[in-house]
Every structure is written in C-alpha cells, then in structure tokens.
Amino acid sequence: GIFDGDLLIIDRSITPRHDQVVVAILDGEFTLKRLYKKDGEIALLPENPNYSPIQIKDGASFEVWGVAVHCIHK
C-alpha cells in the first residue's frame, strides 16, 4: 500500500498498462490511481474504498504523466 508521507518513484518512460498505478492529470489536477484500460474503456480506480472510480470520457483533458515503480515507506 501507499500511505501518507511515502515517497514514490515515478517512471515517465514506461508506457502505462492496465492495472498499473499511475500519476495522471485530469482536468489540470494530478491524481494517483490504478489505471483501468480494457476494451476501449479507460478509468482511474482508487485503492481507497471511500472514493469512486473516475470514468474517462471522450474529450476529457486527461494524460497519464507516469507510472509508479517503487514506494519508499516513511
């Protein structure tokens, strides 16, 4: 798990794939979520059950900025 205060190493050279944890920019804001990318559908899935998945609609301002490759716990 990734906890508040942890340090993440993000690799911007990796092509993001389904089920990877990514840093994404959605409507100008950064977010860290698990990428769902199947059958033409794209969504950002939170690990925290208190939050809902975010469906990426056509025309949305969306970019995967990088892929999380390592987590250093505080």
Secondary structure, DSSP 8 states (H G I E B T S, - for coil): ---TT-EEEEETTS---TT-EEEEEETTEEEEEEEEEETTEEEEE-SSTTS--EE--TT--EEEEEEEEEEE--
